Amino acid sequence: MTAGAQDVTGLLLSRIRDVPDYPKPGVLFKDITPLLADPEAFGALTGTLAGLCSAHGATKVVGLEARGFILAAPVAVRAGLGFIPVRKAGKLPGATLRQAYELEYGTAEIEVHAEDLAAGDRVMVIDDVLATGGTAEASIELVRRAGAEVAGVAVLMELGFLPGRARLEPALKGAPLTALITV
């Protein structure tokens, strides 16, 4: 890691607040709202993610509902790329592609507009946190079903004690997975 990357990581970490026992007892929630409220930290975050988009040759940025939108939209603007929202099922009008995925207790579905991605697009998938990897894995499948290529997946924070990375590695098929912070 370069000195500049260490400086950014330190800045980002210093703006993430630990909230004990939220949303239930025994959970230590990592709150990114102080980071978002700090223009220097938020700018460093979006600049770093935009740099990853450029480094991996992305032509579009996908943001995962809901906090992934907050990160991915300004990253897309900063990188000069289009932003594509991946939403919970039933939230997008018009023709969509839908993908189901497993949760801890049940299933969920996400969607993308069918016409927003196409062959030749190289897509960077961006989210705030990688936990179990279900949503990211489903979004990778949606990108490929639309005919586009996954340029990479980037997250602000990876919860290293959960199996997200191991779950995603087969789905990535060699595309890079970057976590700016691992806790």
C-alpha positions as CSV (number, residue, x, y, z in Angstrom):
1,M,0.0,0.0,0.0
2,T,1.4,3.4,-0.9
3,A,1.7,6.3,1.5
4,G,-1.2,8.1,-0.3
5,A,-3.4,5.0,0.0
6,Q,-2.6,4.7,3.7
7,D,-3.5,8.4,4.1
8,V,-6.8,7.9,2.4
9,T,-7.5,4.7,4.4
10,G,-6.7,6.5,7.7
11,L,-8.9,9.4,6.7
12,L,-11.8,7.1,5.8
13,L,-11.5,5.0,9.0
14,S,-11.4,8.1,11.1
15,R,-14.8,9.1,9.8
16,I,-16.6,5.8,10.3
17,R,-18.4,5.7,13.6
18,D,-18.9,2.5,15.6
19,V,-22.5,2.1,17.0
20,P,-22.7,-0.7,19.5
21,D,-25.8,-2.8,19.8
22,Y,-27.4,-1.5,16.5
23,P,-29.7,-2.7,15.0
24,K,-29.8,-5.4,17.7
25,P,-27.8,-6.3,20.8
26,G,-24.3,-7.7,20.1
27,V,-23.9,-6.0,16.7
28,L,-21.3,-3.3,16.2
29,F,-22.7,-1.2,13.3
30,K,-20.2,0.7,11.1
31,D,-21.9,4.1,10.5
32,I,-20.6,5.9,7.4
33,T,-22.8,9.0,7.7
34,P,-19.9,11.0,9.4
35,L,-17.7,10.1,6.3
36,L,-20.5,11.3,3.9
37,A,-20.9,14.6,5.9
38,D,-17.1,15.4,5.6
39,P,-16.4,16.8,2.1
40,E,-12.7,16.0,2.4
41,A,-13.3,12.3,3.3
42,F,-16.2,11.9,0.9
43,G,-14.1,13.5,-1.9
44,A,-11.2,11.2,-1.1
45,L,-13.5,8.2,-1.2
46,T,-15.2,9.1,-4.5
47,G,-11.8,10.0,-6.1
48,T,-10.3,6.7,-5.1
49,L,-13.2,4.8,-6.5
50,A,-13.2,6.8,-9.7
51,G,-9.6,6.0,-10.0
52,L,-10.4,2.3,-9.8
53,C,-13.0,2.7,-12.6
54,S,-10.3,4.2,-14.8
55,A,-7.7,1.7,-13.9
56,H,-10.1,-1.2,-14.8
57,G,-11.4,0.4,-18.0
58,A,-15.0,0.7,-16.8
59,T,-17.5,2.4,-19.1
60,K,-20.4,2.3,-16.7
61,V,-20.9,2.3,-12.9
62,V,-23.5,0.2,-11.2
63,G,-24.6,1.2,-7.7
64,L,-26.5,-1.2,-5.4
65,E,-29.5,0.0,-3.4
66,A,-29.5,1.8,-1.2
67,R,-26.2,3.1,0.2
68,G,-24.3,2.0,-2.9
69,F,-26.3,4.7,-4.8
70,I,-24.8,7.4,-2.5
71,L,-21.3,6.3,-3.4
72,A,-21.7,5.2,-7.0
73,A,-23.5,8.2,-8.5
74,P,-20.7,10.7,-7.6
75,V,-18.1,8.2,-8.6
76,A,-19.7,7.9,-12.0
77,V,-19.8,11.7,-12.4
78,R,-16.2,12.1,-11.3
79,A,-15.1,9.3,-13.7
80,G,-17.1,10.7,-16.6
81,L,-19.2,7.5,-16.8
82,G,-22.9,6.6,-16.7
83,F,-24.6,5.5,-13.5
84,I,-26.9,2.5,-13.5
85,P,-29.0,1.8,-10.3
86,V,-29.6,-1.8,-9.3
87,R,-32.8,-1.7,-7.2
88,K,-34.9,-3.9,-5.1
89,A,-37.5,-5.7,-7.2
90,G,-40.6,-3.7,-8.2
91,K,-38.9,-0.3,-7.9
92,L,-38.0,0.3,-11.6
93,P,-40.5,1.1,-14.3
94,G,-40.4,-0.6,-17.7
95,A,-38.6,-3.7,-18.8
96,T,-36.2,-5.1,-16.2
97,L,-33.9,-8.0,-15.6
98,R,-34.5,-9.6,-12.2
99,Q,-32.2,-11.8,-10.1
100,A,-33.1,-13.6,-6.9
101,Y,-30.5,-14.3,-4.2
102,E,-30.3,-16.0,-0.9
103,L,-30.4,-14.1,2.4
104,E,-29.7,-15.5,5.9
105,Y,-33.4,-16.3,6.3
106,G,-35.1,-16.4,2.9
107,T,-34.6,-14.7,-0.5
108,A,-34.7,-11.3,-2.1
109,E,-34.7,-10.0,-5.7
110,I,-32.9,-7.1,-7.4
111,E,-33.5,-5.5,-10.8
112,V,-31.8,-3.4,-13.5
113,H,-33.4,-1.8,-16.5
114,A,-32.9,-4.2,-19.4
115,E,-31.7,-1.5,-21.8
116,D,-29.2,0.3,-19.5
117,L,-26.4,-2.3,-20.1
118,A,-25.3,-3.9,-23.3
119,A,-22.5,-5.8,-25.0
120,G,-19.3,-3.8,-24.9
121,D,-20.0,-2.2,-21.6
122,R,-17.4,-2.7,-18.9
123,V,-19.2,-2.3,-15.5
124,M,-17.7,-1.4,-12.1
125,V,-20.1,-2.6,-9.4
126,I,-19.9,-0.3,-6.3
127,D,-21.4,-0.7,-2.8
128,D,-20.7,0.5,0.7
129,V,-20.2,-2.8,2.5
130,L,-19.4,-6.3,1.5
131,A,-20.8,-8.7,4.1
132,T,-22.2,-12.1,2.9
133,G,-21.9,-11.2,-0.8
134,G,-25.4,-12.1,-1.9
135,T,-26.4,-8.7,-3.3
136,A,-23.0,-8.2,-5.1
137,E,-23.2,-11.8,-6.5
138,A,-26.7,-11.2,-7.8
139,S,-25.6,-7.8,-9.4
140,I,-22.7,-9.5,-11.2
141,E,-25.2,-12.0,-12.6
142,L,-27.5,-9.2,-13.8
143,V,-24.6,-7.4,-15.5
144,R,-23.6,-10.5,-17.4
145,R,-27.2,-11.4,-18.3
146,A,-27.5,-7.9,-19.8
147,G,-24.6,-8.8,-22.0
148,A,-22.0,-6.5,-20.3
149,E,-18.7,-7.4,-18.7
150,V,-17.8,-7.0,-15.1
151,A,-14.8,-4.7,-14.9
152,G,-14.6,-5.1,-11.1
153,V,-16.3,-4.8,-7.8
154,A,-15.4,-2.1,-5.3
155,V,-16.6,-1.5,-1.8
156,L,-15.8,1.0,0.9
157,M,-15.7,-1.6,3.6
158,E,-15.4,-5.4,3.8
159,L,-16.5,-7.2,6.9
160,G,-13.7,-9.7,6.9
161,F,-15.2,-12.0,9.4
162,L,-18.1,-12.8,7.0
163,P,-17.8,-15.0,3.9
164,G,-18.5,-12.3,1.3
165,R,-15.2,-12.5,-0.5
166,A,-15.2,-16.3,-0.7
167,R,-18.7,-16.2,-2.0
168,L,-17.9,-13.7,-4.7
169,E,-14.6,-15.1,-6.0
170,P,-16.2,-17.7,-8.3
171,A,-18.7,-15.2,-9.6
172,L,-16.0,-12.6,-10.4
173,K,-14.3,-15.0,-12.9
174,G,-11.0,-13.1,-12.5
175,A,-12.4,-9.5,-12.2
176,P,-10.9,-7.7,-9.3
177,L,-12.6,-7.2,-5.9
178,T,-11.3,-4.1,-4.1
179,A,-12.2,-3.2,-0.5
180,L,-10.8,0.1,0.6
181,I,-11.1,-1.0,4.3
182,T,-11.4,-4.4,5.9
183,V,-12.7,-4.7,9.4
